[in-house]
Amino acid sequence: MPAINFVQRLREYCHYPLNIYHISLRYAFTILAPIGLICYYPMNMFIKKQMTDSIYFLLMGSVLFMAVAIFIWNRGCEKYECTGT
């Protein structure tokens, strides 16, 4: 249950622009929990019409996050042992 509460609270942070948060939270929301990649940066591209730099940043961040997620998934699959029932 705590994980579900954490995810729901994390979704609430998505409603606000990243500029209002401290710089450490901005990096955390962009790199560790990619709220910025999902919500803030794409909307910022449409509003401010800054497409060139932001697209490369989004692609690199998305690929990096996906690579880390696949690595963690594969490590978990290697360590998994079924109960045999």
C-alpha angles and dihedrals in degrees: 000000000000090000091055091050090049092052092047092051090046089056089056090060088058091070093068129065117257091235092078093060128082115266092253091055091047090057092045092050091048101042111020100034104017098218089133092054092050103039117007108041098046091049090046089055092055095044099044097030092228098143107151105061095032095053092056091046091050094048094048092046093047094048092047093049091047092050091052091047092050091048092052091046093051092048089051092050091051092052096043118113121182123224094235097233 
